[in-house]
Amino acid sequence: MQAARQAPSSAEVATEVNGLLAGLGILTMTLFPFALPGLFLLVVAPVLLVAVAGLLVAIPVLLPLWVARMVIRSRARRSRPSAETRATTYSSRPGRLVA
């Protein structure tokens, strides 16, 4: 026959929990120096990887747009008359040229 098991007393449970918490505290302090590199590898590195991948996809699209915008601006600057030229060519009244 098997003997009936008795429920552990509160003191025994507290002693066991105290021992487990002390062991977990020792492990935590021992493994703490690995926390920052682990955090970098698990959080920062994937974010950087996604950012670099996004840049590699966006650069071939955005670069021609930037170049075209610069060309259009430079052409607009060359074709637009300066303020001095406009002041000597046109009078204060619209539609009348100064002789």
Secondary structure, DSSP 8 states (H G I E B T S, - for coil): ---------HHHHHHHHHHHHHHHHHHHHHHGGGHHHHHIIIIIHHHHHHHHHHHHHHHHHHHHHHHHHHHHHHHHHHHS--HHHHHHHB-SSTT-B--
